[in-house]
Amino acid sequence: MTTPTQATTPAAARTRTPIGAPGRLENDAKGGVGTSPQRPDGALKVTGEFAYSSDLWMDNMLWGVTLRSPHPFARIRAVDIAAALATPGVVAVLTAADVPGRNVFGLELSDQPVLADDVVRYQGEAVALVAADHPEIARQAAKKIRVDYQVWEPITDARAALGHPTWNRLHDHPAEDVELSRSAAAIHPKGNLVRHLKIRKGDPDEAADVVVRGEYSVGMQDQAFLGPESGLAVPDGEGGVDLYVATQWLHVDQRQICTALGLTPDQVRLTLAGVGGAFGGREDLSMHVHGCMLALHTGKPVKMVYNREESFFGHVHRHPAEMRYEHGATRDGTLVFVNCDIYFDGGAYASSTPAVVGNGGTMGIGPYVVPNVRIDAYGVYTNNPPCGAMRGFGSVQTAFAYEAQMDLLAAELGMDPIDLRVRNAMAEGSVTPHGQTIDSPAPVAELLQRLREMPLPAEPDGADIDLRSLPGGVANSTHGEGVKRGVGYAVTYKNVAFSEGFDDYSTARVQIEAHQGNPLVVVHTAAAEVGQGLVTIEQQICRTELGVENVIVHPKNTDVGSGGSTSASRQTYMTGGAVKLACEAVRDRILTLARDRTDAPLDDAALVDGNIVTPSGAVLMSIADAIGEAVIEETREHHHRPTEEIDPETGQGFAHVQYSFSAHRAVVDVDTELGLLKVVELACVQDVGKALNADAVVGQIQGGSAQGMGLAIMEEIVVKDGKIRNPSFTDYLIPTILDTPPMPIQVLEYADPHAPYGLRGVGEAPTISSGPAVAAAIRQATGLPLTRVPIRPEHITGT
Amino acid sequence: MKPFRYARPGGVAEAVRSGAEQPGSRFLAGGTNLVDLMKLGVERPDLVVDVGGLGLDEIVVDSGGGLRIGANVRNSDLAVHPAVRRELPMLSQALLSGASGQLRNQATAAGNLLQRTRCVYFQDVSKPCNKREPGSGCPARQGDHRNLAVLGGSAACIATHPSDFAVALAAADAEVAVTGPAGERTLRLDELYLLPGEHPERETSLAPGDLITAIVVPPLPFGTTSAYRKVRDRASYAFAVASVAAAIDVTDGVVRDVRIALGAVAPKPWRAHRAEDALRGLEPTASAFRAAVEAELSVAEPLPDNAFKLPLTANVVVSVLSDLTGASR
């Protein structure tokens, strides 16, 4: 298939285009909404031809390197760059004084310096930049920069940072009774509290027949994407810059880069380079401003690629959390109240901590109907690594706690854990703790009942056991003796798209013309493809709405309006919705052109298989004939229905656009002597509203389930005294395919009437419910409380 | 990475000469550990002597069942060798439980023995480490020591040796054949590995230019009744949290002889002589196994976050010996 001329000139055309810059994605796949066509980038990725951001190249480019702080908390007395600058091959060495605009960035609060000035607040904070004609020379030169630090004692405990008492035991003073101590050892001028979310619903003094209490903690998880932070900044010779970068939201990057560089948006043009995974870790800036600074300063293209170790310091992580819950119920298992305190350790800078607290708090008791609720959720500054967005976004942490509580309550009541959950399950019309009525299907009970009805995997057979099927795997650790099997359940709900009054939207430009007698569509959005398959969805929607087969996906860049973030499970909803709106506008114009060429009534006509057809299917004319020589292009924004900020004292308000529901059943074999685990099966039932691409939905559920399981049993960034101790994939463990169990999956499609095609965002919910189900199964097998994840061998064997 | 010179010698003698002449040189074989450490700046050799072209890649089985394993034999090849699987299953199992398939295809037998510790402070050049920079201090006792030593450590260092293979070799009484500037010699594993004491920077008794050319495993008639077991944080592949290599000979209802080596608990593969001595002559029962391993671990010096290794190691020893002898637990 050949491509026609483009109607718009990409930013890259103004400068030379690097090798590895994204091309237009086209393929011969067919299939509209509800089918599973091959993805346009699939063959390229499988054959190794897909260019990732680390593959970007220009012959005359320089290499940029970042010098980072080795200390979690220190004052910078002086920075001496002379020796570095004198190194042969070095072209530039830049520090905070060289930031052209405001030396600050941040997703929600602008609180982080582009380059540290005066104070460093976490280990790995960027202090200086070097550009050289070879990456090794740049790295060697960076080591010659002498930074004189006055090292301070880091603040590494979230409760201590607020002056709240440490939880040495259960039932001591709730945090609310203790006056916040914001002035003590403030990491930022306004103190260490980023956000305190309060939910107050019902009667705080309601009594219950049965009360269970627990404290839970969740370790720091990494997004563990494989493609390290990387990009190429190309100066345009007129004071502006083109940045090719792997990211999640081009326009929010552009806004922050403009502020830091003191430039206008038309001077800072971004193009999405090939993204090797994101999971939230690319919502914040990494090398963006640094690369642009070096490029503008040197007048040459500058490439920056983090290595794996630097990557652990180059992006935010999932917030560790400390949580305390109290559940009260009647003797028959009806929830009366839930009280909880949730501390999210946000690390040194805010990133998306306020929104993480918002999600973690508002959905902090799970998809249950509870008349009386008190929630205090805190986001806190410490000198630990900054934490921000990661798939599940605040809800992953709380789900470990509230689902453990439900099991604890079921045990206390002598009830089946599923029966207890079903008895208290939310349904359409239920009211959340933040006072929002669920106004679309909420099949919480059905998810659980379907899971219960799914057949359990076979018990291990004594003869001919495959080591790979046993806890410990091929390490020959066990031959099945002393292995106990546990089964655990968990259910969750998660908001989709941006909440709490944010005007969330995406933009799509759709163009159609006749090419060699056939209609050809180009769809152009700025919505980041990070591996999830949005490019396929964009093609599918165009095929369905315009009745054409050939759909080209334009490179993602800032020449079109914002696509919003590829996060919050929102792109199929938001950008899919924008593509649909743009297609509808294009269709109207096609029909207008057709009216000039026929007297037939077109009011009920549809576009199908390249033709304009009547409701009965009769072909009136081909789309290509209707278009003729015209090039039709329409751009539309899709805003979701408005939400509102929640009340600061009661936490009440219409905060969220849509909810996504999933539930998991985990079957785990545990060697209780050796502390080893084998997740035997991880079954999932999820309501997706409408599966636009069934294969992609299953892929999302499989990936999310594995990522949630990883947090339950192995994934943790070990931080001691503010310092990351395992910044490598040798020491930070993620599940491999050998650790990943079979995943029976049922997908339900209860349409949300407020959403395009009735769809619900898919990507996050399975990440939330899988881990708690695995933890529950291990608890059932061992009889141990296991209140911390990841669960390690020593937690099972004791010390 | 620090710039370095690269040499590809034509023979063992030339390799030894190159290594001996240049202080701070390193031999490169599979490169799976050295290259990583060079990238981190932990290893900073001026000269890298690539011994990959020297052959040394044969496995010779002698008539008594002993093995001579060339230094450059790949872990994958060694693990599947029929004589190794038949005569010393614990060797094969140890190799297969180490690293991933790709790494085992690349890593060599001698290189495996000379792996450096995974201690997080050793790996992080921005932190003090007595092993990397003698006299700079050790943050591990107060810091992250979950996977560090409970046996054989010193005030200066509690790093653990990361190899699985070396643990099985220790149980098998293996020796290494070394060619050095002064000629050839053999070293038992307990002569090869040094405990840290006040000099954790000295991990082995090898001098500059000393090249391991082969690993010699003497015949072990009861090696057919041997096993290696490993506890780790990820089933597919990960370094050990605790491991055991054991071989046992039960004759006339009593333990005639036994070999036990422990991994991930000490700065070197830890041969459990005390436990072996305690078991000889006893009936092979789970309680005898437990008493023996507890005797071995009685000299342990655990810290708060690695104390779990004691009961865990005891459980692994009891389970592996019970399985080998059919003792009920």
HADDOCK unambig.tbl for C-alpha pairs under 7 A between the chains (distance, minus, plus):
assign (segid A and resid 70 and name CA) (segid B and resid 126 and name CA) 6.47 0.50 0.50
assign (segid A and resid 471 and name CA) (segid B and resid 235 and name CA) 6.99 0.50 0.50
assign (segid A and resid 472 and name CA) (segid B and resid 231 and name CA) 6.66 0.50 0.50
assign (segid A and resid 472 and name CA) (segid B and resid 235 and name CA) 4.70 0.50 0.50
assign (segid A and resid 473 and name CA) (segid B and resid 235 and name CA) 4.90 0.50 0.50
assign (segid A and resid 473 and name CA) (segid B and resid 236 and name CA) 6.26 0.50 0.50
assign (segid A and resid 474 and name CA) (segid B and resid 97 and name CA) 6.22 0.50 0.50
assign (segid A and resid 475 and name CA) (segid B and resid 97 and name CA) 4.50 0.50 0.50
assign (segid A and resid 475 and name CA) (segid B and resid 229 and name CA) 6.20 0.50 0.50
assign (segid A and resid 475 and name CA) (segid B and resid 230 and name CA) 5.60 0.50 0.50
assign (segid A and resid 476 and name CA) (segid B and resid 229 and name CA) 5.45 0.50 0.50
assign (segid A and resid 476 and name CA) (segid B and resid 230 and name CA) 6.92 0.50 0.50
assign (segid A and resid 477 and name CA) (segid B and resid 229 and name CA) 4.74 0.50 0.50
assign (segid A and resid 477 and name CA) (segid B and resid 230 and name CA) 5.34 0.50 0.50
assign (segid A and resid 477 and name CA) (segid B and resid 231 and name CA) 6.29 0.50 0.50
assign (segid A and resid 673 and name CA) (segid B and resid 315 and name CA) 6.13 0.50 0.50
assign (segid A and resid 674 and name CA) (segid B and resid 231 and name CA) 6.76 0.50 0.50
assign (segid A and resid 674 and name CA) (segid B and resid 312 and name CA) 6.10 0.50 0.50
assign (segid A and resid 674 and name CA) (segid B and resid 315 and name CA) 6.54 0.50 0.50
assign (segid A and resid 674 and name CA) (segid B and resid 316 and name CA) 6.61 0.50 0.50
assign (segid A and resid 714 and name CA) (segid B and resid 233 and name CA) 6.38 0.50 0.50
assign (segid A and resid 714 and name CA) (segid B and resid 234 and name CA) 6.77 0.50 0.50
assign (segid A and resid 720 and name CA) (segid B and resid 143 and name CA) 6.33 0.50 0.50
assign (segid A and resid 720 and name CA) (segid B and resid 144 and name CA) 6.57 0.50 0.50
assign (segid A and resid 725 and name CA) (segid B and resid 120 and name CA) 5.78 0.50 0.50
assign (segid A and resid 726 and name CA) (segid B and resid 120 and name CA) 6.69 0.50 0.50
assign (segid A and resid 733 and name CA) (segid B and resid 234 and name CA) 6.99 0.50 0.50
assign (segid A and resid 736 and name CA) (segid B and resid 236 and name CA) 6.71 0.50 0.50
assign (segid A and resid 738 and name CA) (segid B and resid 236 and name CA) 5.56 0.50 0.50
assign (segid A and resid 739 and name CA) (segid B and resid 235 and name CA) 6.39 0.50 0.50
assign (segid A and resid 739 and name CA) (segid B and resid 236 and name CA) 5.91 0.50 0.50
assign (segid A and resid 792 and name CA) (segid B and resid 233 and name CA) 6.67 0.50 0.50
assign (segid A and resid 793 and name CA) (segid B and resid 233 and name CA) 6.93 0.50 0.50
assign (segid A and resid 794 and name CA) (segid B and resid 308 and name CA) 5.74 0.50 0.50
assign (segid A and resid 797 and name CA) (segid B and resid 312 and name CA) 6.84 0.50 0.50
assign (segid A and resid 798 and name CA) (segid B and resid 308 and name CA) 6.47 0.50 0.50
assign (segid A and resid 799 and name CA) (segid B and resid 307 and name CA) 6.00 0.50 0.50
assign (segid A and resid 799 and name CA) (segid B and resid 308 and name CA) 4.01 0.50 0.50
assign (segid A and resid 799 and name CA) (segid B and resid 311 and name CA) 6.45 0.50 0.50
